[in-house]
Structure formats: structure tokens, C-alpha cells
Amino acid sequence: MTTIDWDAAAGSFDEEPDHGLLDPAVRDAWAGLLESWLPGTRADVLDLGCGTGSLSLLAAGQGHRVTAVDRSPRMADRARAKLAGTGAEVIVGDAARPPVGERVFDVVVARHVVWLLPDPAAALEHWFGLLKPGGRLVLVEGVWNGTGLSAATLTDLLSAHTERIHHEDLAPDSRLWGRQVDDERYALIARAMPPHRHTEVVDVHLILRRGPDVLLARRSNTGYADGLLHMPSGHAEDGEDVREAMIREAAEEIGLDLEPEELRVALVMQHRGPGGGARMGWFFVAEFDPARPPRNAEPEKCSELDWFPLAALPDDMVAYCRAGLDGYRAGEHFMIHWHRDGEPIAYAPGGARRAVPLPAAEETTGRVHHVELWVADLAEAERGWGWLLGRLGHVPYQHWAHGRSWRRGETYVVLEQSPDLAAGGHDRRRPGLNHLAFHVADRAALDALVAEAPAYGWRLLFPDRHPYAGGEGHHAAYLEDPAGYEVELVADSRPRP
């Protein structure tokens, strides 16, 4: 900082070519620069340390609303005289904290001011607070005879507030100074935008279920994970929400036109590939519709499209995809999957598992934990119940000598042929369990299950009243297995968003 008596300097201030802009060539050069720095439409401009108002006069002449501030009363008086009739306002005050109240501006201009301030960092922070979002801070500075502020130093100070900083070298243009100069003179134009925030690619993945199977595609000629199996997937594009992106990707990759209500969110996973950046993956579930079979719509990128058992996934998969499916099978909803650098993209059987489940904030008290049915013939029960539960979205969970279980989320269904089983068969009409009831997506899904059920040992109850055996407007199917256990399948008739 240097101490200058600006009141005393006011009388001769305009004698410097770049101060008074009295030379038409100098004035035209600065007018051209200012026009390039200021918005093309009428804007609110704050000129700090305005001196005698030469730049303010140019800005006002270009149609902008100008407020000029200078700490010297004599400088301010000369600026008022120069700006008379333009509508500009001239205020006496400290440029570091100009007395403009709560007003904000499109542009803040300061020429040869920052180098004089006792605390430039604090002043810049305050000036950014005077800008409207996306506004501009225009600083003209330099280094003269070893004094002043270098562009590198000022850029470092500005970097705490924005990454949008444009540098212009002003020294080579002699018209600006009325002579040739050989020192550092420059302008920095900084936009009022925060420093770069962390961003991530958003992926979408389709878990297309056909009973116990899931659809996988083998990548080819893509440059990433070629030869490995992956779900139909892709990236959300600008302007898309994740559901829209999933619908688009399903149409592009497997020729499947999905409706929004067919998609259910299964899992959200933050993933980082080996040596790469982080991304956020949304895994959606949809049910296979025999009337709309998927097809390989991108044979140039996919060498194979086939169904694979979810309970026995192949090993030659992308690790990211495998982690998502394993998490889905386990009923997880939020996960982190973070590779270390150097690890393979491919799933490595027996290798380190990088998936970390994140528990959701849920109240579990009172929720059904599991339902256990004791059966006389485990193999027969497994055939029928395994098919049904698989078609309803349950996945195999436990397997032991006398029992099996299938899980959906935190709840699971157990079939057990216990050595302690008492004699006698199940009768749903006696006191005790009458039936289990399950949601089904819609009437079409209900009809498909009813059509398939006899092949797995189920018979339709109350066929003369189907599908209204439960009452008018209640779409449901009542099925009974060979052991006499009954299930009710209720078509979801709730309005969709």
C-alpha cells in the first residue's frame, strides 16, 4: 500500500492519458475494451476508485446504469461534473467497502485500485458479495517500476472465489497509455461463480427380471469392459432425470419401450472404478413381459444378450454390475463400491469385495421379519413356492438340509420340512394360518401368473368368480398348492404417478 493525497492529486489527475482519456485515440481504445468487458444489454455497473469518472463516463455512454465511488471528495466532485446529465450516481466512500447498502450489481469495475488496498483479499471477498449471480468483476492492474500487483498474485487471490478468470495483456496496446510501455499491465475479468464443485456421472442400470432370471448383455467394441457381461445401462444426459434416462437406454439397447410405472428403484450405489472418477449408479427393476421380448438393438456394441439365473450369476461380469446385483439380491438399497487403483474392472471370484452396504434410516419395530411354513414334502413345496416367489421378485436366500427361504428386502419366506413336524396335513379352514397375500404389479401380471401356475402345481380357487372372488373391484387370484396352502395375489390398482 502507498499513501497518496488524492484530494491534492485531483486537479492534475486527468493529465495522464489513461486517466483523463482526453486524447480521442486513447478514449476510443478504452471504450472498445470496456464494451467487450461489460454486458451487451443495459447493466448496473459499480465503478470503485472512480477518480474523476472517466471510465464511468464511457460506461454511461454505452447505456449502463453507473454508480461511482471514490474516497476523495475532490475526485468525486470532478466525477459529478463529468457525469452530469448521464443519470450516474457518484458517492464518496471507501472502495474496499463501498457505501451502497444492500444493492447488488452486474459488474464491479476497479482500475488501479487493488494494489493500493491494505487488505486486498478482504476487499475482493466483499466485492464478490456485491455481484449478482454470474456477475463480473473487472480489475485493471499492473506493476510499475517495481510497485503494483502482478497478474499471478491477483489471480491467486481471485481463485478463492471463482475458477472463471480471464486474463488480458494490456501492455502491448500503446493506444491505452498514450505511449509505448514495457512493464506489466493487464485486466482480469472474473465471473461470480463458485469454485468448481464435485460432480459425478450418473449411471442407470436395468435389472430386467424373468422369474428367477435376469437379462445380461456382453459388451463388445465399446472400449470399456469388452467381453464382460453387464446389465442394460448407460449415462443420464443433460436435462434427463434418472427414470427418463433408464427408459431411453432400455429402448436404445434392448428395444424395450418401458412405461415409467413399470420401473422400481432397487438400489443406489456410488461407484469408483480403478483409476477413475466417482459415479452414481441407479439400479431399476422391471418385470419381463412376454408380449414385449427384449432384443439386441445394438449388435455393434453387444455380442450376446441372454438370461442368467440371479441366484447363480456367471463370473465373467463387470465387477460394478455384479456388486449391484449381489446387493439387490441381499435386499440392500444403498451401497458404496470403491475400487482401488490397479484392481481389475472384471469381477474376480474370491477377490476382495469392495461393496459396502449403507443402512437406511428406517424404523424396523413392528415390521414382519419372516414367515415360516412347515411342509410335509420339501421338494414338492420348493417347486411350486420357488416358482411363485421368484416371479414375485423374491430371491433365494437360505438353503439347508430341511429348508429353503426366499427374501425380498428385509422380509423372507421359509419352507421347512422339520424333523419335529407332527402328523397330519395342512387345512386352511382350521384355526391357524388361512393364506398369505402378495402384491402383484397389475392385472396383466396377475393374468400371466394365473396362466403359468398350473404347471407348478397350483390350482385356481373360486374360478367361477375370478378375478373378483374377493369382492367387486378387488382384482385378485386365489391359488392353492398340492399341500393345501393358499396364496392371494392382489393386482395393484393404486393410481400411478
N, C-alpha and C positions, 0 to 999 in steps of 0.2 A: 504494500500500500504506500502511496505517496500523498503528501499534503499539498494541496493546491488551493489558492484563494480564488474560487470560481467567480465570485462577485467581481473581483478585480479583473479577472480574465474576460469577463463578458463583453467588454467594449471592443476588444480586438479579436474575439473568438472566430468571427466569420472571415477573417483574413486568410485563414488556412483554406486551401482549395477544397478539401474534402469536408470542411466544417460548414462554410457559408454556401457552397455549391453555386457560387456566383458565375463561374465560367460555364457557358451553355454545354460544352462538351463534357465537363465533369458532372454537371447536373443530369444530363441525359444518360450517362453511364450508370450513375446511382439509381436513377429512375428505372432503368432497364433491369438492374439487379433486384430492386425492391419489388417490381412487378412479378418477377419469377419466384420470389420468396413468399409473397402474400397470396391468399386465395383469389381465385378468379371471380368470385362473387363478393358482394359487399360484406365486410367483416368488421368485427370490433378489434381494434389494434391498440395495444398499450406500449408507448414509447418511453422507456426508462432511461434516465440520464439524458434527456432530450436535448440539452444545450439550448441553442437558440431556435430549435424546432425545424431544422432544415429537412430531416427525414420525415418528420410528422407532416410537413407541408406536402411532400411528394406523395405520402400515403393518402392524405386527404384529397389531393388532386386526382388520385386513382379511384375515388369513390368510397373510401373506407371511413368508418366512424372512429375517430382518433381521440385517445386520452394520452396526454403527455405529462411526464413527471420529471422535475428536476429539483435538487435541494437548494440551488442558488436562486434567491428571489430576483436578482437582476437578469439571470439567464431566462427565468420564467417570464419576466416582463417582455423581453425581446421576442420570446417564442409566441406570446399572446399577440404582439403586434404583427408578427409574420403570419400567424394563422387566423387573423381577423377575417370573419366572413365565411370561414370554412365549416363552422359548426364544431370544430375541435375544442376540447377542454384541456386547459393547462393547470396543473396542480403543483404547488410547492411541497416537496416531501422527499424522504429518503428512498432512493431507488431500491435499496435492499429490501425494504418493507413498504412499498408504496401505499399511501392512504386512499385506497379505492373501495374500502368497505367490503361487502360480500360479492362485488361484481367479479365476473369471470370473462375471459377474452378468447378470441380465436387465435390471436397472435400476440406474443410479447417480444418486443424488439429492444436490444441493448447494444449500442455501438461504443466500443472503447470504454466500457463501464466495469466489467467483471474484474479486470486486473487491479482496479482501484479499491475494491471492497475488502474490509477487514476479515470477513468470513465468507468467501465465495461459495463454499458448499452449502451453508445455511441459506444464502440468498437464492441459489438455484433451486433448492427444495421448495422454498416459498413461491418462487416464480412458477414452478410446475403446478403448484396448487391454485394459481390464478388462471390456468388454462382450462378451457372446455375439453372434454374428451376428444382426442385426436388433434387438439390444437398444436400450434407451432411455436417453438422458442427459437428466435433468430438472434444469434450472437456474432458480432463482428469484433474481432480482437487481433492481436499481433504482438510482436516483440520488436521494440525499437531501442537501438543502442544498448542492448543487454537488459532492458526493462520490459515488462509486459507479461503476457501469459501465452505459453506455447499451445499449439493445437492439441498436442498429445496430452498435456496436463488437463486442459479443459475437457477433452473427450473423456478422460478417466472420471472426472467429476460428474459429467452428464450420464455416464454409463450406470450409475446407481439408480437412475430413474427411467431410462429407456434404452432400447437397442436400435432405435431408428434415428441414427445420427448421420447427416450428410455433410461432407466437408467440401468446401470450395476454396481454391487457392486464389487470392485476390491480388497478390503481389505483381504478377506479370502484366496486369492491365494498367498501364500508366495513366489512362484517362481518369481512373478513380482518384488518383492522387495529384494529378496535375503535373506529374513528373515521373521519371523512372525511379523505382525503389529496389533495393537489394536485401531487404530484411523480410521477416515472416509476417505476412498479412493474410488473413483468412476469414471465412464465415463458416459457422456451424449451424445447421438447421436441424433441430431435434424435435421429434414428434412426441406429444404427450400420450405415450402408450407405455404400459408397464414393461419391465424386462421380461424376456421370454419365459413363459410358463411351461411346465412339463406337459407334454401332450403324448397321447398314445394312439396307435392304430386300434380300431375296433373291429374285431372279427365276429362273424356269425357262423354257427355250425348247426347242421340239421341232423338230429337223431331220428331217422325215419324207421319206425317200428313195424314189423310184420310178425305179430305174436312174439315169440322169443328171439326173433332175428332182428338185425339192424343192417341197414344198407351202407356199404363202404365202396369207395372208388379208388382205383390205383392210379396215382399221379404219373404223368408222362410228359416230357418235353416242356416242363414249366420252369426249370431251373432251381426248383426247391423241392427237396424230398422226393425226387422222381424215383419210381419203382416201389414206393411205400403206399400203404393203404391209408385213407383218410375219409372222413365224412364229407358230404357235400358242404362246401364252405366258401367263404370269401370275406371281403372287407366292406364295411359300410362306406358309402360315398358321401361327399358333402351334401347336406340337405336331407339325408335319409335318416329316419330313426331305425333302430336295430330290427324291428319287425319288418319294415319295408325292405331293408337290405336282405333279410332272410328269404322273403318271398321272391325278390328279384334273382338271388343266387340259385334258388331251387329251380326256377324257370330256366335260367341260363345253363345250368349244369346237368340237370336230370329231367328237363322238360315237364316239370310238375308245377301246375298252377294252383298254388295254395291260397286259401282264404285266410284272412287274419285270425278268425276264430278257431282255425284248426291248429294254431301254434300255441304251445305251452312252454313257458320258461322252465328249463330243467336245472340250469347251473350257470353261474357267472364265475369266470376264472381269470385272474391276472397271470399272464404267462411271459416269461422271458426265454428266448431261445439262446443257444450257446453263441456267445459273442455278439448278440443282437440287442435291440432295444425292447422295452416292455410293450405289451399289448394287452387289450382287454377282450376276452372271448365270451360271447353269449351263446349258450347251447340251448337250442329249441327242440322240443319233441313234437312229432306229428305221427298220426297213425296211417298205415298203408291202406289205400282204397283200391280194391281190385278193379274198379271201373276206370281208375287212372294210374296205370302202372308206370313207374319211373323208367326212363330210357337214358342212354348215354348221348347227351345232346352236345358234348364237346369231345368227340373222339380224338381230336388232335392234342388234347390235354389229359385224356383219361384212357388207359389201355384196358380197363376192366371195371365192370360195375356189377356187384353181386351182393347176395345176402349172406350174413355170417351170424352164428349164434352169439348173442350178447354174453351168455354165460361161459363161452369158450372162444374168446376173441383170438385171432391169429397174432403171431408175434411180429410179422413184418409190417408194422404200423408206425406212423409218426407218433413220437412219444407224447406230444401235446394232445393229439386226438385220443390216444389210449388213456391218458390221465383223465381226460374229460369223461370218457365212457366208464372208466372204473369208478370215478366219483359219482356219476349218475347212478350206477348200479348200487353203490353203497348208500344212496339216498342223500348225498351231500348237495348243498345248494350254493356254497361259496367256497372258493379254493384259491390258493396261490400255487403256481407251478414254475419254479425258478431254476433254470439250468445254470450250471457253472460253465465258464468258458472252457472249450475243448471237449465237452461231452458231445456224444452223437445226437443228431436230430432224431434218429430212429429209436424206437422203443427197444430197450435192452433187457431181455429176460434175466432176472437175477441181479440186475444192476441197481444202483441207488435210486430210490424213489424220491422225487423232488416235490411231489404233490403234498400240500399242507392244507387240510380242511380248516375252514374258519366257521366256528359255531354261530348260528344265527341267534339273535336275541328273541327267544320265544319262551312263553310260559307253558311248560310241559305238564304241570299238575292237572290231572283230570282227563288227559288225552288217553285214547286207547293205546296200550303198549303192544299187545299181540292177542290174537285169538287162536286157541288150540283145539283141534278136533281129534278125538281118538277114533281110529278107524280099524275095522277088522281085517282089511286087505290093503296093505300099503301100496302095492304095485298097481292095483286097480284104481285106488284113490288118486295116486300120483298121475296116472294117465289123464283122468278127467279134470282134476283140480289144477294140475300143472298147465294143461292147455288153457283153461279158463283164466287162471290168474295171470299167465303170460300175456294173453290177449287183453287183459285189463291193465297191463302196464307194470305188473309186479315182476320182480327179477328173482331168480334162485338165490337163496340166502344161506341156509344151513343144510347140511347133509350128514346124517349119521345112520347107524345100522337100523334103527327103528323109526326114523322120522325124516321129514323134509320140511323146509319152510321157504316162503316167498315173501319178499319185502317190497314195500312201496313207501318211500320216505322213512319215517320213524316207526311205522307200524308194520307188523308182519303176521302172516297166517301160517300156522303149524299143522301138519298132518302127522300123527304118531300112531304106530301100532305097538302100543306099550305091552310089555310082559305082564303088567298088572291089569290089563283090560278084563273087565268082568264079562260073563257070558251074556248073550242076547244082542239083538241088533238095535239100530237107532230108529226111533219112531218120533217124528217131528210133532205128532199130535199129543204126545205125552208131556207132562210138565218138564220143563227144561228148554233147551235151545230149539226154536222153531225154524229160523232160517237166518242167513247172512244176506245183506243187501249191499249192492255196489252201484256206484255211479257209472253210467255209460255216456259217451260224448253226445250222441244224438240218436234219432230214430233210425237213420241209415246204419249206424254202428250196431244198434240193437238188433235190427233185422239180420245183419251179417252173422252175428253171434248165434242167433236162433237157428240159422240155416246150417251152421257148422257143428252145433252142439251134439246132434245125434251120433256123429262119427266118433265122438269121445265118450259115449256112454250116457249122455244127459238126455232126458226127455222133457218135453214141454208140458207143464201142468196147465189145466184150465184152457185148453186150446180153443174151446168154443167162445171164450170171452177175451182171447188175446187180441191186441195188446192192452186191453182195458180191464184186465181181471182185478186190478187194484182200485177200480173206480173210473168214472168218466173223466177224461183229461189227464189221467195218470198213465203215461206210456211206460210199460214195464213188461218184462218177461219173467216167468217163474219156472225155474228148471230144477229137476230132481236127478241126483246121480244114482247109480245102482244100489248104493247102501242106504238110500232114503234121505240123504241130506239135501236140503232145498236152498237155492240162492234166488234172490230177486235182483234183476238187472234193471235199473231205473234210467230211462233216457233223460238226459239233462235238458230240460225245457226252459231253463233260465235265459232271459234275454242276453245276447252277446253285445259287447261294446262295438 
